[in-house]
Amino acid sequence: MCIPPNYRITKSDPQHYGYTLTPFSLDSLYDQPTRRIVLKDIASSMAIISNLASASSRADAREQRIDDPSRRTDDFISSSSTFTPPRLDWRRTYGGDDWDGCDDMTETDDGGFALVGRTRSFSDSGYTSWLVRTDSSGEKLWGRVFSESFPNAVVRAGDGDIVVAGGRGKFLWLAKIDSDGRDVWSKTVDNFAKASAVDRTCDNGFGLFGRSYEAFQGWGVVKVDENGALKWADAYDLPGGSGFTATADGGFAAAVWTGPRDRRQGLLIKWDSDGDVELRKEYGGDGHDYFSSLTQSGDGGFALGGRTAPEECDEGQGWLVRVDQNGEEKWTFTSDDLREITAVVETSDGGFMLIGEPLWLVKIDASGEEQWTTMLEGFRAEAAMQAADGQFVVGGKTERGSWEQSPHAYTGDGDFLLVKHEKHEKFPNTEELLKRPAFPPTNGEFFSPVVYEASPAKAPPYWDVYEAESGRRLRRTLERRFCPNHDRVEDATAVFDDEEIREIVPYPPLRAALASLYGTVGEPAINAIKDGHFDAVRLGDVPHDGIACIRLPESGSKAPEIVFNDRHQSRHQSEHHRLLAPVLTHMTLHRDSMNTGQEVLIARAIEVLVFGQFLLEWPELATYRTKASRRNSTGLLARINSRDKDGALRLLTSEENVFPCSAVSLPSFAAGFDWEDDSATPGNATLNRMLEIVTNHSVDDAKFSHETVELLDEHQAVFSPQELVQLGLVLRLSLDPTDDDCPVDPGVGGDAILDPNGCTESTT
């Protein structure tokens, strides 16, 4: 029979975060304005880089420090919002005695930047193109002027070089350039005049969007391999557009416009990896609407930026349309501050940073609510990105009347510019943050209502849980984790397609959960299934409405089964495989009827680490408000707050209650489990391998014992300090817990004891 573990939930010794949990949605992430350092304020809490164009009288980069309080950035940045916008720290400019302007930029593999645009400063006749390479501090390393080719787009290649694209004569042209500015190869493409955008694909090839001669109003997509060899090209009759991106499934998407000049519509086109159109959808009303930018969001949908204007409106508004992966509209955002949204970047909190005319930065949350706006006077932004370190970067050119220090400011001339925002005054370095008291949540909806006041858990969504959709969702998970390593994506996908595994795990979402553990702490669970340690992983009845349990065989001839609650999963409804995967990791650690507190503690400690790995890749998992999401969000909260005085992550130690502001008091993660009086029980190969990954120590013949608990307490090699802080931000924890008041109300508390005498195996 299926039975839950030996655990209890009390005010003094709760184990609620072990087994009765669930989370919430980004729609309510930002409903409580606060000055605390939380996810909604990440843009101003962390160092943000902006890379913009401004004026300079020298060809080499120069830096202006804004250290004098009388010259704070407020002098030239206006803002409006209840949230704090970012403030400038320093800027670097690049250019000569004439006009220079950046059109596109990319981050390089050493943390520097490559900027490409037009220059008149370094040309003997009119305009030509200029490529600038900087280090991570914005110091110029070199510049290269192009005389015959005209690149206006740039992207980093998979091997660390960069690829520029544009036109040469009557042909589309692209070239790969090494770190010293030398050509690796150079290619042209017939029937296309020039490229306006370039992006790298998961197979290390490149997609280009540009003008074509093959259609009346010719725009099209070109796919080349990593050596620039043409794979396919397609042309379409489109009036124009500039939004283009490679997608996680190996295809491409473009945000453009269609229709007559006086009655345009925004248009989203999605191509698959072979160049076939799989989505074409129009947006807008009866006026003049068009798209000029887009980004693919973490959930596979898109944010489409542009301009909307009714017939009677000449000025127009910045316009953002948020759509799902099928192009269905979720919400729209319009801004009176922006006449057009020229760049969209998804931020690490699930929201978006919008760049546009006239010279504004606008930050919105994941539901389209404006958080803050900042005007950068005299700048025209052309490109935007979030760098690998989380900092925000924008590229562009200056406009007339910008920085008064520039001799070009009132002549219409300008330069490339790199601007960095200073760190938030309340945001110390990561190590100091982790030495602070336990981080309280700012919204209880992420966590168990036993701990914090929250609405009832949401049921898993209805969706097509069959093979095709489960496989597609899995591939998106893997491509985000391994791109551009296509081989690893295929290796993990093979787990989902394996016939032997299919017989053991017939339910597609559970099989996708298993395959998605490839490359995580939970990867040894795959071998546990393949090696026959479990007779089946299936849906069925789970007592106490738990998420999953072990069902022991009636005879010794069979292996145990892992059973997931069929009340939570069905043919048309299921938890996401990314939420099921950590639970499956936990269950594969169990083998027989032994169900000690030590086993459950060790399995849960590993489970929440796996959840944290998925959460770093997919922050929205914490927002679903389902039972599986709340369960592990609450466990991860206790894990993050189990820190010693030096800020190190521990299992047995914390400086105070790991659930601050809650009626439930728990001095450490391990204190939630009755384990200290247990005798050691046998381990297994799955436990050995997972312990090696978690602790980075060689492990042989580990047992579920005090020694293993102490090993996990003393060694944690999964998350860096920076990643722990990032997880805290994703969970919307206050990283500045110095106020006497609590940002959330305590939950229902109370006792919830599961009878240990009925337990023969683990239920979660």
N, C-alpha and C positions, 0 to 999 in steps of 0.2 A: 504494500500500500504506500501511498504518497504522504509524507509527513514533514512538517516544518522543523526547523532547528530548535535547539534548546537556547532560548533567549528571552529576555523580558524588557519591558519598557516601563520605567519608573522615573520619578523626578530625580532621584539620586543615582540611579544606575540604568539609564535607558539604553535600549538597543533598537529604538525605532528607526534610526537611520540605517539599520541593517536591513529592515525588511518591509516597511509599510509606506514606502515613499513614492513621490511623484513630482512637474515643474510649471512653466508659464510661458507666455508669448511675448515676443518683442513688441507687440502692440501696446503692452502696458509697461514697457521698460522705463519709460520716461515720464510717468504720470505724476511724480513727486519732485518738484524742483528742489535741489539741495546743493550745498556748497561742498559736500563731501567729495572725495576723490573716488568716483565710481565710473562705471562703464560709459554712462551718457556724457561724461565730461572728459573722456579719454583724449580728445583732440587737444584740450588745453592742459591736461594733467601730465602728458608725456611730451618729450621734445618732438616738435613737428618741424620738418624742413619744408620750406617753400622755395621753389626755384623759378624766379620771375625775371623778366627783362627790365633793365634800367639803363641809365646813361653813364658814360665814362669817357674820358678823353684819352685813355691809353689802350693799346692793343692787348695788354696782359691784364689778368684779373687783379682786382684790388679789393680790400676788405674795409668796411666801415663798422667799427664797434659802436654800439649804442649803450654806453656804460653810464653816461651822464644822466641822472634822473630828470634833468630839465629837457633832455632829448629822448624821452621814452617814446615808444612807438605810438602812444596815444596821440602824439602831436600830428601824425599823418595818417592814422588809421581811425576811422569812425566805425562804430558798431552799435547794434541794437539787439538786445536779447536779455533774458534772465540768466543765461548761461555765459560763462566767461569765454570770449574768443581768444585765440592765440595771440601772443605778443612777439614782436620781432626782437631778435638778439643780434644778428649780424647779417650782412649781405656782401656778395661778391659780384662784380660786374666784369663782362668780357666784351671787348670791342675796340674799334679804332676811332679815327677822326670823323668818319662819316656814319651812315646809317647801318645798323646791324640788328637782326631780329631772329629769335629762336622760333622754329616751327614745331619741333618735336624733341623728345628726350627719352633716355632709358637709363636705368641703373646698370652699372658694370659689376662684374663678379667680385671686385675688390671693394665694393661699397662706394665707388666714385660714380660719376655720371658722364654720359656722352650726350651732347646737345648738337643739333643740326638745324641750320636755317640759312637765311640769305644775308649777304654782306655787300656793302658798297665800299667799305673801308679798305678792303684788300683786293679790289678789282680795278683794272685800268679802264674798263669800259662797262658801265652799267652795273647790274647786279650779277653776282655769282653765288655759289653755295659754300658754306663754311661749316666744318665739323670741329667741335671743341671737346677735348677729353680732360676731365678733372679727377683729382683724388677725392677721398671721402670727406675731406675738409673743404672742398670746393676750390682748392688751388689748381690752377691751370697746369696740365702736364704738357699738352701740345695742341696745336691747331693745324688744320689742313684745309687748304683752299682747293676747290674743284674747278677746273677750267672748261672741260668738255661735258661733264655730267652735272646733273642738278639734283642731288638728293634732298628730299624734304621730309623723310621719315626714317626712323632708326629703331632697332630692337636688339637686345642682347641675344647672341647665339648660344646654343647649348654647351659649347666648349669654352665659353668665356670671351670669344671674339664678339664683334658687333657686325650687324648687317644694316647697310643703308640702302634706301630705295628712292627712286624718283624717275627722271627721264634723261635720255641721251638722244639728241636729235629727234627723230620721229618714233623712237622705241621706248618702251618701258625698260628701265635699267635697275639693276641691283648689284651690290658688291659686298663681299665679306672683307672686313678690315681687322687686322690684329691689334694687340694692345699698344703697339708702337706706331700705329697709323698707316701701316703698309697693306697693300691689297693682297688678299689670299686668293680670291677669284673675283671675276667680274662677268656678268651675264646680261643679255638683252632678250626681250620677249617680243615677238612679232605681233602685229595687230592690236597692240596696246600702246598708247602714247606716253603715259607716265603713271606712277603709283602715288597715291595720296596718303596711303597708310600701309604698314607692314606689321605683322605679328608672327610670333613663333608658335608652331604646333607641337603637340605632344611627341611626335616622332622626330623632333628636331628639324623638321622642314619649316617652310615659311609660307604664309598666305599674304597676298598683296591685293589691295583694292585700288582701282584706278580707272582711267579713261580708256575706252576701247574704240577701235575703228569699225567694229563689226555690227554696231547697232546705231540707229539714228541719233538717239541721245545716249551715247554709249558709256556705260559703266559696267565693270565686271570684276570677277575674282580670279586670281591666278594662284595656283598651288605649285610650289617647287620643292624639291627635296633639299637635304642639308648641304648639298654641293651646288645648289642653284639650278639643277636640271628640271625642266618643265615636266610636270605630271599631268595637269589639266588646266583648262581655262574656260570661263563662261562669261558671256556678255549679255547685258539686259538694257532695254530702253528705259532709262531713268533720268529725270531732270537733273539729279545730283544728290550729293550727300557726302559726309566725311566720317561718320561713325562706323567703326569696323573693329572686330575682335575675333581671335581664334576662340573656339569653345572647348569645353572640357572633354567632349566626346570626339575630338579630332576634326570637327567641322569648323564653320565660320558663321558669323552673323554680321549684318550691316544694318545701320539705322539711317534711312535716307528719306526721300519724299517722292510723291507721285501726284499726278493731276495737273491741270492747267495752272498757269502762273498766278491767277487771281483766286484760285480755290484749291490750294494744296492740302494734301493729307500726309501725316507721318506714316512711314512704311518700315516694317521690320521684315527682313528676309533672313532665313536660316538655311544654310547648306549643310549636307552631311559630308563625311570625309571623302566621298567620291565626287563631290561637286553637284549632287542632285539637290534641288530645292525641296526641303521638307516642311517649310513653314513660310507663309507669306501673308501678312496681316496688316491692315490699314487702321490708323487711329486718328481721331480728331473730329471736329464738328463741321460747321458750314463756312468757317472762315479760312484763314491762312495759317495752316499748321505744318510744321516740318520738324524733322529730327536732324541733329548734327553731331550727336555723340551717343555712346552707349557703353555699358559694362555688363558682363555676365555676373550674376550674383551667386553666392555660395549655394543656394538651393536650386541652381540650374536655370532660374528665370533671368530676366533682364531688367535693367533700369535704362530707359531711353530718354535722352535729354535733347531739348531743342527750344522751339518758340511757338507760341500760340497767339493768335490775334483774331478777334471777331471782325466782321466787315467794317464796323464803324470805328474800330480802334487802329490807329496808325502805329502807336508805340509798341504794342504787344507785351507779352510777359514771358519770362523763363518758364519752361514747361517740362515736367518730368513725368513719365508714365511708367509705373511699376507693373510688370507682367510676370506670369508664371512661365514654366518651361513650354507650355503649349501656346503661349502668346495671349492668354486670357488676362484681361486687365484686373489688377488687384486694387490699386489706388492711383491717384494722380496728385501732383503737387505743382502749384504755380507760385511764382515769386514776382512781386512788383519791383523788387530791387534789381532783378536780372531781366534784361530784355531778351537774352538768349542764353541757354546753358550749353557751353562749348566743350565741357569735359565733365565726366561723372566718374567718381571713384568710390567703390564700396569700402567702408572703414571697418576696422576690426570689431566694432560693436554691432555690426549688422546694419548700420545706417549708411548715409552717403554724404560725401563732400561734393558740392557743386561749384563749378567754376564758370564764370560767364561774363557777358557784357552787361552793364559797363563796370568792369573791374571789381567784381565782388566775389568773396568766398561765402558760401552759405552751407551750413551744416544742418542736416535733417536726421531724424531718427529712423528706425526701421519701419515705422508706420506712416512716415511722411510728414511728421510734425517738425516745424522749424525749431532749432535749438539756439543757434546764434548766426549772426551775419557780420562780416567784416569787409569794409571797403578799402581796397589798396589803390590809392589815388595815383593815376598816371600809368597804370600797368595794364597790359592786355595779355591775358593768359591764353595759351594755345595747347598745352598738354599737361596732364596731371597723372600722378601715380602715388601709391603707398609703398615706400621702400621696404626692403627686407627687415630692417630694424623697427618697422612700425611707423617711421616718420613720414610726413606728408610732403610731397614734392610737386611743384608746379613749374612749367616752363612757358616762356612767352617773350614779349617785347615791350618796350616802354612806349608811352604815348606822350604827346606834347604836354609840357608843364608838369612833369613828374618831379623827381628829386631836385631840390633847388641847388644842390651841390654840383649838379651836372652842367657842363657848358652846353650840352645838347638840349637841355630841357625846354627851351623856348624856340627852338628851331625845327622841331619835329624829328630830330635825329635821336638815336638811342642805341642801346647795347643789350646783350644777353645779361641776365642777372641771377644770382643765387642768393636766396634769403633764407635764413634759419630763424625759427621761432625759439625764444628762450624757454627753458623748462618752467613749469608751473611752480610758483613759490612754495607750495605745500607738498610738492612731489619730490622727496629725497631719492637717493639712489636705492637700487633694489635691495641691497643688503641691509640698509637702515630700515627700509619699510618692513622687512620680515622680522626685525627685532621689536616691532611695535606690538601692542596688545592684540588679542584675537580680533579678526575683522568681522564686524557684524553685517548682516545683509541690509540692504536698503529696500527690499521688496520681498515679503514672505512668500509670494506666489511660486518661487522656485522650489520651495522646500516642503517638507512634511508639515501638515497642519498640527501635528503633535508638538512640533517645535515652535513654529511661527504661524500667526494667524494667516489663513489662506482659504480661498474658495475650494470647493470639492475638485478632485482630479478630473481632468477631461478624458473622455474615451478616445482611444486611438482613432485616427481618421479612416474614412472609407477610401479605398483605392484598389486598383487591380493588383492583387497579390500573386498573380500567376507568373510563369517563368519569364516572359519577356520584360515585364515591368520590374520585377525583382532583379533581373540581370542588368537592366539599364541603370537602376539605382546603384547597384554594386559597382559597376564600371565607373560611374561618376565618383564614387568614394575612392576607388583605386587610382584614378587618373589625378585626382587632387593630391594624393599622397605620393605617387611615384613619378608623375610627369616630370621630365620627358623620358623616363626609363620605361619604354614600352614593353620590354621583356618581363619586367616584374608585374606589370598590369596583367599580362597574359598568363603568367604563372599563377597569380591569385585567381583569375577568372576560371582557370582550369579546375580549381577546387570546386567551384560552383557547378561546373559541367561534368564532373567526374561521376560515372555511373555507379560505382560502388558507394560513394558518399551519398548519391541521390537515393539509393535504397535505404540507407540509414536515416537520412534527413530529407524526407520527401517534401516538406512544406517549404516553398521557395524563400520566404523571408528569413526563415531560420538557417537555410543553407547559405543565403547571402550574408547573414550575420557571421557564420563560421568563416566564409572566405574572406570577409572584410577584416578578420583578425590578422591576416598576413601582414607582416611588418610591424606588429605591435607586441606589447608584453604578452598578449594572449595568443600569439601564434602557435605555441605548443599544443593548444587545444585542438588544432587541426589534425595533428598526428594522433592525439588521443582518440579521435573519432575514426580516422583511417585505420588505426591498429586494432580496432574492434573492442576497445575498452567499454563501449556502450552499445547495446543491442539496437537502440533507436533513439532518435531525438525527434519528438513529435508533440502534437497537441493533445490535451486531455484534461482531466479534472485535477485541480490543485487545491488542497484544503486551505482554509483560512483566507481564501481569495488571494493567495500569494502569486507571484509572477511565474515561478518555476519550482520544480522539486525533482528529487531522485526517486524513481519507483524501483524497488528491489524486485528481482525475479522470484517467482514462486518456487522455482527449482534451481539448484546450483549449476545447471547446465547452460544457463544463459547469463549474459552480462546485464547489468542494470540499465534502465532507460532514463533519459532526461525528458521530463514532461513540462511543457509550457502551458499555462492556463488558457484553455479554449474560450474562456469568457473574455479574454483580452485580444485574442487572435481568432480569425475565422477566414472563410474563403474571400471575404470582401473587406476585411478590416484587420489592421495589424499595427503593432508598434513598429517604428522604423527599425531596419536591421542594425543601424548604428547604435540604437539603444538596447537591442537584444544582445548584441555582441559581448558587452562586458558581463552581462548575466550568464551567458553561455560559458565564458571564461571561468567564472566562479564554479559553475556546476561540473565542469570537466575535472576539477581538482578532487572531487569526491569519488570514492570507489565502492565502499561497502557500508555496512550498517553502523559503523562508528560515526558518531555525530557529536563530537566534543566541542566545547567553546573555543578551544585552540584551532580546530579545523575551520570553524566558521570565521573566526577573527582573521586568520591568515588568508583565507579565500576572499573575504570582503576587502581586506587591505590591498590585495592584488587587483580585485575587480574595480575599485574606484580609480586606481592608476590607469587602467585600460580606458575607463570612461573619460578620464582627464585627457588622454591622448586623442580620443575622438573629439572631445570638446575643443581642443586647440585647433583642430582641422575644421570643425563644424560648430561654431559657437551657438548657433540657433538651437542645438539639441537641448540646451538648458531651458529653453523657453516653451517647450511643448505642453507642460502641465499634465502630462500623463503619469501613470504610476511609475513606470520604469525611469522616466526622466527625473521625477522628484526623488525617487529612491536614491539614485546615484548622485544627484546634486547635493542632497543632504549629507550623504556619506563623504563626498569630496570636501564639503565645507568643514566637517569634523577633521578630515585628514589635513587640510591646509592649515587649520588652526592648531593642530598638534605640533607646535614649534617650541624649541627650547629658547633660552635667553639669548643665544647667539643667532637665532633666526633659522636654525637648521630644522628640516622636516623630520619629525619623530613619530613613533607609534605609541610610546608609553609615557610621553612627557608633553606637558604644555604649561604655560605660565598662568593660565586661568581657564574658565569655562570655554570649551570649544564651540558652544552655542551661545554667544553673548546676546543679551537682551531677551533670552528665553527663560521660561519657568523651568525648563529642563536643564539640569546642571550636570555637566560631564567634564571631568578634568583632563581627559585625553581620548583619542580614538579607541584605544584598547580597553578603556574603562567601560565601554558599552557592552562588553562580552564577559560572560562567566567562564573564565579560562584558567585562572591562576592555580586552581586546585586540580586541574586535569592532568592525567598521565599522558605520556607521549603515545601517539598512534602512528601506524605505518604511513609513509609517504609513497610517492610514485614518481615515474619519470617526468610526468607533466609538471609536478611541483618542482622537481630539480631544475628543469629548464627555465621555468618562469622565475625562480629565485635567482638564477644566474643573470637573467636579463635585468631584473629589478635592482639587484645589488652590485652587479658587475664583479662578482666573485665566483670562483669555481665551486660548484656544489655537487656532492655525491651522497646518495642515500639519505637525503633529508627526511625528517619526520615532521609530523604535526606536533611540535614540541615547544617548550620554553626557549630552547636554543634557536629555533627558527624564528620565533617571535622577536627575540633579541637581535637576530641578524637583520630582520626587516626594520627594526627600530634604529639600528646604528648605520645602516647603509641604504641609500636611496639614490640610484643613478638614472632615474627616468626623467625627472624634470630639473631643469636649471632654475636658479633663483628667479631669472627673468620670466620663465614660463609659469612659475608659481604665482607671480604677481599678475601675469596675464590671465591665468585661470580665475584669480580673485576678481579681476575686472569683468570677465565673462559672466561670472555668477552674481555680478552687481553687488559686490561687497564694498563697504566703506574702508578705504585704505588709510583713513585719517581718523581712527576711532578715539578721539580725544574729548568729545562733547559728553556731557552728563546724560543728555537725553538719548533715547534709542530711536533709530529710524524705522523700526518695525515693532509690532506688538507680539507678545508671546502667544504660543499656540494653546491647544486645549490641555496639554500635559496629561497627567494621570498615569495609571498603571495599565499595562496590557501584557499579561503573562501567558505564554503558550506552554501548555502542560508538557514537561520534558518526558513524562512517563509514556506518552503516546508516540514519541519520536523514534523512528528508525532511520531517518535520513533527512537530508537538508532541503528545506523549502526557503525560497527567497521571495 
